[in-house]
Amino acid sequence: DISHMGEFFVSGVGATAWLDGLLTNNLNALPVGHAQYTILLNERGGVIDDLIAYRLEEEKYLLIVNAAKIPEDASWLRKHEVPGVIFEDRSNDFAALAIQGPQAATVFEKLFQRPMPAERNRVEEIEPCRSFIATTGYTGEAGFEWVMPATEAALAWQAALDAGATPCGLGARDTLRLEMCYPLNGSDLSPDRTPLEAGLGFFVDLKKPAFTGRDALLAQKASILPHKLCALRVLD
């Protein structure tokens, strides 16, 4: 599917430390050229957005955020800006193409004339600050995501179809997400619920010395969770 996700770039001396103080996962454990799922919290430990952080260089990141949360995320990050760190919301400049499923590797090879990397959560720049490909995706399927200039989205879409991809929309992707029990922001995640309540504790590093919402999560972890997200299996 092709979607208008949000594309943020963060760079400059101290970029890693700054983001690590705002996101739940541990960026210091993320090698260059890799990506991780992570969560942006408010002071109460509630979820503002869940996103993927791609480490392009030692102090340069691409953040892919949910489309509906672009203004709120950008406003929150700008509110916490510090000297030396450059934050750019370039969501209007880019489009994202997600190619997921058993034939994704075949499509990748036809598009880029080389095998798709076998390792998940890898990212590379095809051209500096221009196009990116990553073995990520929010479907539970094998596949990759291709971020390109918005002006080239139609050409990329056609190239993917010519390489054997089948068109689909966000609704189709969401059926796969639902089957995998991947949470949907605005439904399963909200500013009034913490990632611990949503079952996403694996993506929260409480050993980090400080990040927004950490104190609320520590207090919650020390007691009984007031709520917990549960999945329902539809049998018929």
VENFENPE-V122396 format. One record per residue. N is the residue number from 1. RES is the residue in one letter. SS is DSSP state (helix for helix, strand for strand, loop for the rest). NEAR is the number of other C-alpha atoms within 10 Angstrom. D_FIRST is the distance of its C-alpha to the first C-alpha in Angstrom with 1 decimal. Layout:
[[N & RES & SS & NEAR & D_FIRST] [N & RES & SS & NEAR & D_FIRST]]
//
This chain:
[[1 & D & loop & 18 & 0.0] [2 & I & strand & 20 & 3.8] [3 & S & strand & 16 & 6.4] [4 & H & loop & 18 & 10.2] [5 & M & loop & 20 & 11.3] [6 & G & strand & 26 & 14.9] [7 & E & strand & 22 & 16.5] [8 & F & strand & 20 & 20.1] [9 & F & strand & 19 & 22.6] [10 & V & strand & 21 & 25.9] [11 & S & strand & 21 & 28.7] [12 & G & loop & 15 & 32.5] [13 & V & loop & 14 & 35.3] [14 & G & loop & 18 & 34.8] [15 & A & helix & 20 & 31.0] [16 & T & helix & 20 & 30.7] [17 & A & helix & 15 & 33.5] [18 & W & helix & 19 & 32.2] [19 & L & helix & 23 & 28.7] [20 & D & helix & 19 & 30.4] [21 & G & loop & 21 & 32.4] [22 & L & loop & 20 & 29.5] [23 & L & strand & 26 & 27.1] [24 & T & loop & 28 & 27.9] [25 & N & loop & 25 & 27.1] [26 & N & loop & 20 & 29.4] [27 & L & helix & 20 & 28.2] [28 & N & helix & 11 & 31.5] [29 & A & helix & 8 & 30.5] [30 & L & loop & 15 & 27.3] [31 & P & loop & 15 & 28.0] [32 & V & loop & 17 & 26.9] [33 & G & loop & 17 & 23.7] [34 & H & strand & 20 & 22.4] [35 & A & strand & 24 & 20.2] [36 & Q & strand & 22 & 21.0] [37 & Y & strand & 20 & 19.8] [38 & T & strand & 22 & 22.2] [39 & I & strand & 23 & 23.2] [40 & L & strand & 26 & 24.8] [41 & L & strand & 25 & 27.8] [42 & N & loop & 19 & 30.4] [43 & E & loop & 14 & 34.1] [44 & R & loop & 16 & 34.2] [45 & G & loop & 24 & 31.7] [46 & G & strand & 23 & 29.1] [47 & V & strand & 22 & 25.4] [48 & I & strand & 22 & 24.3] [49 & D & strand & 24 & 20.8] [50 & D & strand & 23 & 19.3] [51 & L & strand & 18 & 17.6] [52 & I & strand & 19 & 17.3] [53 & A & strand & 25 & 20.2] [54 & Y & strand & 28 & 20.1] [55 & R & strand & 24 & 23.7] [56 & L & strand & 24 & 23.8] [57 & E & strand & 14 & 27.6] [58 & E & loop & 17 & 30.4] [59 & E & loop & 16 & 30.2] [60 & K & strand & 19 & 26.8] [61 & Y & strand & 23 & 23.6] [62 & L & strand & 22 & 20.0] [63 & L & strand & 20 & 18.9] [64 & I & strand & 21 & 15.3] [65 & V & strand & 23 & 15.9] [66 & N & loop & 19 & 14.4] [67 & A & helix & 14 & 13.9] [68 & A & helix & 14 & 16.6] [69 & K & helix & 17 & 18.9] [70 & I & helix & 20 & 19.0] [71 & P & helix & 12 & 22.4] [72 & E & helix & 12 & 24.0] [73 & D & helix & 20 & 23.0] [74 & A & helix & 16 & 24.1] [75 & S & helix & 13 & 27.3] [76 & W & helix & 16 & 28.1] [77 & L & helix & 17 & 27.7] [78 & R & helix & 14 & 29.8] [79 & K & helix & 9 & 32.4] [80 & H & loop & 11 & 32.9] [81 & E & loop & 14 & 33.0] [82 & V & loop & 13 & 35.8] [83 & P & loop & 8 & 37.6] [84 & G & loop & 12 & 36.3] [85 & V & loop & 19 & 32.7] [86 & I & strand & 16 & 30.3] [87 & F & strand & 18 & 27.3] [88 & E & strand & 15 & 24.9] [89 & D & strand & 19 & 22.1] [90 & R & loop & 12 & 20.1] [91 & S & helix & 21 & 17.0] [92 & N & helix & 13 & 17.7] [93 & D & helix & 14 & 17.9] [94 & F & strand & 21 & 14.6] [95 & A & strand & 23 & 10.8] [96 & A & strand & 26 & 8.4] [97 & L & strand & 21 & 5.9] [98 & A & strand & 26 & 5.4] [99 & I & strand & 28 & 6.8] [100 & Q & strand & 24 & 8.7] [101 & G & loop & 15 & 11.6] [102 & P & loop & 11 & 15.0] [103 & Q & loop & 14 & 14.3] [104 & A & helix & 20 & 12.4] [105 & A & helix & 20 & 15.8] [106 & T & helix & 17 & 16.6] [107 & V & helix & 24 & 13.6] [108 & F & helix & 24 & 14.6] [109 & E & helix & 14 & 18.2] [110 & K & helix & 16 & 17.7] [111 & L & helix & 17 & 15.8] [112 & F & helix & 10 & 18.3] [113 & Q & loop & 10 & 21.3] [114 & R & loop & 11 & 21.9] [115 & P & loop & 13 & 21.1] [116 & M & loop & 20 & 18.3] [117 & P & loop & 16 & 20.3] [118 & A & loop & 11 & 21.3] [119 & E & loop & 10 & 21.7] [120 & R & loop & 16 & 19.1] [121 & N & loop & 19 & 18.6] [122 & R & strand & 21 & 19.7] [123 & V & strand & 23 & 18.8] [124 & E & strand & 18 & 20.2] [125 & E & strand & 14 & 20.5] [126 & I & strand & 14 & 20.2] [127 & E & strand & 9 & 22.4] [128 & P & loop & 9 & 24.1] [129 & C & loop & 12 & 22.3] [130 & R & loop & 12 & 20.0] [131 & S & strand & 17 & 17.1] [132 & F & strand & 20 & 16.2] [133 & I & strand & 20 & 14.7] [134 & A & strand & 24 & 14.9] [135 & T & loop & 23 & 15.0] [136 & T & loop & 27 & 13.5] [137 & G & loop & 21 & 10.8] [138 & Y & loop & 20 & 11.5] [139 & T & loop & 22 & 11.3] [140 & G & loop & 17 & 14.7] [141 & E & loop & 17 & 13.4] [142 & A & loop & 18 & 14.3] [143 & G & strand & 26 & 11.8] [144 & F & strand & 26 & 11.2] [145 & E & strand & 21 & 9.7] [146 & W & strand & 21 & 10.6] [147 & V & strand & 25 & 12.0] [148 & M & strand & 21 & 13.7] [149 & P & strand & 18 & 15.9] [150 & A & helix & 16 & 14.4] [151 & T & helix & 12 & 16.7] [152 & E & helix & 13 & 15.1] [153 & A & helix & 19 & 11.4] [154 & A & helix & 12 & 12.0] [155 & L & helix & 11 & 13.9] [156 & A & helix & 21 & 11.5] [157 & W & helix & 18 & 8.8] [158 & Q & helix & 13 & 11.9] [159 & A & helix & 15 & 13.1] [160 & A & helix & 21 & 10.2] [161 & L & helix & 13 & 10.8] [162 & D & helix & 13 & 14.5] [163 & A & loop & 16 & 14.3] [164 & G & loop & 16 & 13.2] [165 & A & loop & 20 & 9.5] [166 & T & loop & 12 & 8.7] [167 & P & loop & 13 & 6.3] [168 & C & loop & 12 & 5.1] [169 & G & loop & 10 & 5.0] [170 & L & helix & 11 & 6.4] [171 & G & helix & 10 & 9.4] [172 & A & helix & 12 & 8.4] [173 & R & helix & 18 & 7.6] [174 & D & helix & 16 & 10.8] [175 & T & helix & 12 & 12.8] [176 & L & helix & 15 & 12.5] [177 & R & helix & 18 & 13.4] [178 & L & helix & 14 & 16.2] [179 & E & helix & 14 & 17.5] [180 & M & loop & 14 & 17.8] [181 & C & loop & 16 & 19.5] [182 & Y & loop & 16 & 17.4] [183 & P & loop & 19 & 18.6] [184 & L & loop & 15 & 16.8] [185 & N & strand & 17 & 18.4] [186 & G & loop & 13 & 20.4] [187 & S & loop & 7 & 20.9] [188 & D & loop & 15 & 21.9] [189 & L & strand & 20 & 22.6] [190 & S & loop & 18 & 24.8] [191 & P & loop & 18 & 27.5] [192 & D & loop & 11 & 30.1] [193 & R & loop & 20 & 29.0] [194 & T & strand & 27 & 29.3] [195 & P & loop & 26 & 27.1] [196 & L & loop & 21 & 30.1] [197 & E & loop & 20 & 30.0] [198 & A & loop & 17 & 26.3] [199 & G & loop & 13 & 27.1] [200 & L & loop & 15 & 25.5] [201 & G & helix & 16 & 28.9] [202 & F & helix & 13 & 27.7] [203 & F & helix & 17 & 25.8] [204 & V & loop & 19 & 28.9] [205 & D & loop & 17 & 31.7] [206 & L & loop & 18 & 34.8] [207 & K & loop & 8 & 36.9] [208 & K & loop & 14 & 35.7] [209 & P & loop & 9 & 38.7] [210 & A & loop & 15 & 36.8] [211 & F & loop & 23 & 33.6] [212 & T & loop & 19 & 32.9] [213 & G & loop & 21 & 33.3] [214 & R & helix & 25 & 34.9] [215 & D & helix & 15 & 38.3] [216 & A & helix & 15 & 36.8] [217 & L & helix & 21 & 34.9] [218 & L & helix & 13 & 38.2] [219 & A & helix & 11 & 40.1] [220 & Q & helix & 16 & 37.7] [221 & K & helix & 14 & 37.7] [222 & A & loop & 8 & 41.5] [223 & S & loop & 8 & 41.7] [224 & I & loop & 8 & 40.0] [225 & L & loop & 12 & 36.5] [226 & P & loop & 8 & 36.9] [227 & H & loop & 11 & 33.6] [228 & K & loop & 13 & 31.1] [229 & L & loop & 15 & 27.7] [230 & C & loop & 11 & 27.8] [231 & A & loop & 12 & 25.3] [232 & L & loop & 8 & 26.2] [233 & R & loop & 8 & 25.7] [234 & V & loop & 6 & 25.3] [235 & L & loop & 4 & 27.7] [236 & D & loop & 3 & 27.7]]
//
